[in-house]
């Protein structure tokens, strides 16, 4: 624990709100949400905070990523009276966290900031790899398809998602959202060598929404469903109309945007979160 400096024990310190930007490999965790029996991202970060600051703190995340899902731009906040500068907290937490979880940035924010409620937009990307051989570096981060996917047709189909509509067809059982209506700001698919990337941007998502979308668009890419068929899946408002839920390891929470921050650049096709420079024989 760090020395907080000389201070009258009877003098109350002001309550501060700290914002964390996190990256993690979710492959060995049960997701963001804390669980009693298994390690979650929340539990390991909360433990590091408690060890460093000497008190427990409620960690609130922008999104509850599922077991096996990764992040490069998760945002969370917690409150403390400890006076350490944000950069000291960043170094201290990274010294305590496992290598699979990193704090990328820390900042002191206004008490009104809430990682989840204050978020304006979230960006997720899902990764497919459709060459015969998957490089060992990508086996944990992309869904392998033995058959080449038609990314251009997938992109045309994904356009049907943009707008505000009932997305019951893309909603997993057990979703507790009060309404299945969501507004999708961007839905695009692009190819980069053997990597095919799906990008979805929205203010909020239903449970497994991105992964069900990825599983259904894969059917389009394989030629088993047309873009019109994908639009019909959405119109059906029935989970049974969509395809399987894609496995979690291809999904990344990329970015969370708040009021006053730059928006998400949507003019360009989605890029892979991870890249691999060798194009032969994998392209």
C-alpha positions in Angstrom: 0.0 0.0 0.0 1.3 3.5 -0.8 2.0 6.1 1.9 -0.8 8.7 1.7 1.4 11.3 3.3 1.1 13.3 6.6 -2.5 14.1 7.3 -4.6 14.7 10.4 -6.5 11.4 10.9 -9.6 13.4 12.0 -9.6 15.5 8.8 -12.0 14.2 6.2 -10.7 13.8 2.7 -12.9 14.7 -0.3 -14.5 11.8 -2.2 -13.0 11.5 -5.7 -14.3 9.7 -8.8 -11.6 7.9 -10.9 -12.2 6.8 -14.5 -10.2 3.8 -15.8 -9.8 2.8 -19.4 -9.0 -1.0 -19.5 -7.8 -3.6 -22.0 -8.1 -7.3 -21.3 -7.8 -10.8 -22.8 -11.1 -12.3 -21.6 -10.3 -15.8 -22.5 -9.6 -17.0 -19.0 -12.3 -15.0 -17.2 -16.0 -15.4 -16.7 -16.7 -12.0 -18.1 -16.9 -8.5 -16.6 -19.6 -9.3 -14.0 -18.3 -10.5 -10.7 -19.1 -14.1 -9.7 -18.5 -15.9 -6.5 -17.0 -19.1 -7.9 -14.8 -17.9 -10.8 -12.5 -15.0 -11.6 -14.0 -12.0 -13.4 -12.5 -8.9 -14.7 -14.3 -6.9 -12.1 -13.0 -9.1 -9.3 -9.3 -8.9 -10.3 -9.5 -5.1 -10.8 -11.4 -4.5 -7.6 -8.9 -6.6 -5.7 -6.0 -4.6 -7.1 -7.8 -1.3 -6.1 -8.4 -2.7 -2.6 -4.8 -3.7 -2.2 -3.4 -0.5 -3.4 -5.8 2.0 -1.7 -6.5 0.0 1.4 -10.3 0.0 1.0 -12.9 -1.8 -1.1 -14.4 0.2 -3.9 -17.4 -0.5 -6.1 -16.2 -0.8 -9.7 -18.8 0.1 -12.4 -18.1 -0.7 -16.0 -19.5 0.7 -19.2 -20.6 -2.7 -20.5 -20.8 -6.3 -19.1 -18.7 -8.3 -21.5 -19.4 -12.0 -21.5 -17.1 -14.8 -20.6 -14.3 -15.1 -23.2 -15.0 -11.6 -24.7 -12.0 -9.2 -24.9 -11.7 -5.4 -24.6 -9.3 -2.7 -25.7 -11.4 0.2 -24.6 -13.6 -0.8 -21.6 -14.3 2.1 -19.3 -15.0 1.9 -15.5 -15.2 4.2 -12.5 -14.8 3.9 -8.8 -14.7 6.3 -5.8 -12.0 6.9 -3.3 -10.8 9.5 -0.8 -7.2 8.5 -1.3 -5.2 11.5 -2.7 -2.9 9.7 -5.1 -2.6 11.3 -8.6 -4.2 9.3 -11.5 -0.8 8.4 -12.9 0.3 6.9 -9.6 -2.9 4.8 -9.6 -2.3 3.6 -13.1 1.2 2.4 -12.3 0.1 0.9 -9.0 -2.8 -1.0 -10.4 -0.8 -2.4 -13.3 1.8 -3.6 -10.9 -0.8 -5.6 -9.1 -3.0 -6.9 -12.0 -2.4 -10.1 -14.0 -0.7 -9.6 -17.3 -4.0 -10.3 -19.2 -5.6 -7.1 -17.7 -4.1 -3.7 -18.1 -5.2 -0.2 -17.1 -4.5 2.0 -20.2 -5.4 5.4 -18.8 -6.7 7.0 -15.5 -8.4 10.3 -14.9 -10.1 12.1 -12.2 -13.7 13.0 -13.3 -16.7 14.9 -12.0 -18.8 13.1 -9.4 -21.7 13.0 -11.9 -19.7 10.7 -14.3 -21.1 7.2 -14.6 -19.3 4.7 -16.8 -22.5 3.1 -18.0 -25.2 5.7 -17.7 -23.0 8.5 -19.1 -22.0 6.6 -22.2 -23.2 7.9 -25.5 -21.9 5.2 -27.9 -20.2 1.8 -27.7 -18.3 0.1 -30.5 -17.9 -3.6 -30.8 -16.0 -5.5 -33.5 -16.2 -9.2 -34.2 -13.5 -11.1 -36.1 -13.7 -14.0 -38.5 -10.7 -15.8 -40.0 -11.5 -17.7 -43.2 -8.2 -19.1 -44.5 -7.4 -22.8 -44.1 -4.7 -22.2 -41.4 -5.2 -19.9 -38.4 -1.9 -18.4 -37.2 -1.4 -19.4 -33.5 -1.5 -15.8 -32.5 -5.2 -15.5 -33.6 -6.7 -18.7 -32.3 -8.0 -16.9 -29.2 -9.3 -13.8 -31.1 -11.1 -14.8 -34.3 -13.8 -17.4 -35.3 -12.3 -19.7 -37.8 -14.3 -20.5 -41.0 -13.0 -23.2 -43.3 -15.0 -21.7 -46.1 -14.2 -18.3 -47.5 -16.8 -15.7 -46.5 -18.3 -13.2 -48.9 -17.6 -10.0 -46.9 -19.1 -7.7 -49.5 -22.5 -9.5 -49.3 -22.3 -9.6 -45.5 -21.7 -5.8 -45.5 -24.8 -5.3 -47.7 -26.9 -7.4 -45.3 -25.6 -5.6 -42.2 -26.9 -2.3 -43.5 -30.4 -3.5 -42.6 -29.5 -3.1 -39.0 -28.9 0.7 -39.1 -31.7 2.6 -37.5 -34.1 2.1 -34.6 -36.0 -1.1 -34.5 -37.2 -4.1 -32.5 -34.2 -6.5 -32.4 -35.9 -9.4 -30.6 -34.4 -11.7 -33.2 -30.9 -10.8 -32.0 -31.7 -11.0 -28.3 -30.5 -13.9 -26.1 -32.7 -15.7 -23.7 -32.3 -14.2 -20.2 -31.8 -10.7 -21.5 -33.2 -8.4 -18.8 -33.4 -5.2 -20.9 -36.9 -3.7 -20.5 -37.3 -3.3 -24.3 -35.8 -5.0 -27.3 -35.8 -1.7 -29.3 -32.3 -0.5 -30.1 -30.8 2.2 -32.3 -27.8 1.0 -34.4 -25.6 3.8 -35.7 -23.3 1.8 -37.8 -23.1 -1.9 -39.0 -20.4 -2.7 -41.5 -18.3 -5.7 -42.6 -14.8 -5.5 -44.2 -12.1 -7.9 -45.3 -8.4 -7.5 -44.4 -6.6 -10.5 -46.0 -8.0 -13.6 -44.2 -9.6 -11.5 -41.5 -13.2 -10.4 -41.8 -14.3 -7.7 -39.4 -17.9 -6.8 -38.3 -18.3 -3.4 -36.6 -21.5 -2.5 -34.7 -21.9 0.9 -33.0 -24.9 1.8 -30.8 -25.7 3.6 -27.6 -26.7 0.3 -26.0 -26.9 -3.4 -26.8 -29.0 -6.4 -26.0 -27.5 -9.5 -24.4 -25.4 -11.4 -27.0 -26.7 -9.0 -29.7 -23.3 -8.7 -31.5 -22.6 -12.4 -31.3 -26.0 -13.4 -32.7 -25.6 -10.8 -35.4 -22.1 -12.3 -36.2 -23.5 -15.9 -36.3 -26.3 -14.9 -38.6 -24.2 -12.7 -40.9 -21.8 -15.7 -41.2 -24.7 -17.6 -42.8 -24.9 -14.7 -45.3 -21.2 -14.9 -46.0 -21.4 -18.6 -46.6 -24.2 -18.1 -49.1 -26.8 -19.9 -47.0 -28.8 -16.7 -46.4 -29.4 -13.6 -48.7 -29.3 -10.0 -47.5 -33.1 -10.0 -48.0 -33.2 -13.1 -45.8 -31.2 -11.3 -43.1 -33.7 -8.4 -43.2 -36.5 -10.9 -42.8 -34.8 -12.4 -39.7 -34.9 -8.9 -38.2 -38.5 -8.4 -39.2 -39.5 -11.7 -37.7 -38.8 -10.5 -34.1 -38.1 -14.1 -33.2 -34.8 -15.4 -31.8 -35.5 -18.7 -33.6 -35.3 -17.0 -36.9 -31.6 -16.0 -36.4 -28.6 -18.3 -36.6 -26.4 -19.6 -33.8 -24.6 -17.3 -31.3 -21.0 -16.8 -32.5 -18.4 -17.9 -30.0 -17.2 -15.2 -27.6 -13.5 -15.2 -28.5 -13.9 -13.2 -31.7 -15.5 -10.3 -29.9 -13.9 -7.1 -28.7 -15.3 -4.1 -26.9 -13.3 -1.4 -28.8 -14.5 2.0 -27.5 -16.9 3.8 -25.3 -17.7 7.5 -26.1 -18.9 10.1 -23.6 -20.3 13.6 -24.0 -17.7 16.1 -25.2 -15.4 13.4 -26.6 -14.7 12.9 -30.3 -17.1 10.6 -32.1 -16.3 7.2 -33.6 -14.9 7.6 -37.2 -17.3 5.7 -39.3 -16.2 6.8 -42.8 -13.7 4.0 -43.2 -14.4 0.3 -43.2 -13.7 -1.4 -39.8 -10.1 -2.4 -39.1 -9.1 -5.5 -37.2 -8.3 -4.9 -33.6 -5.2 -7.1 -34.0 -3.2 -7.4 -37.2 -0.8 -9.9 -38.7 1.7 -8.7 -41.3 2.4 -12.0 -43.0 -0.2 -12.3 -45.8 1.0 -15.6 -47.4 -0.2 -18.3 -47.0 -3.0 -16.9 -44.9 -4.5 -14.4 -47.2 
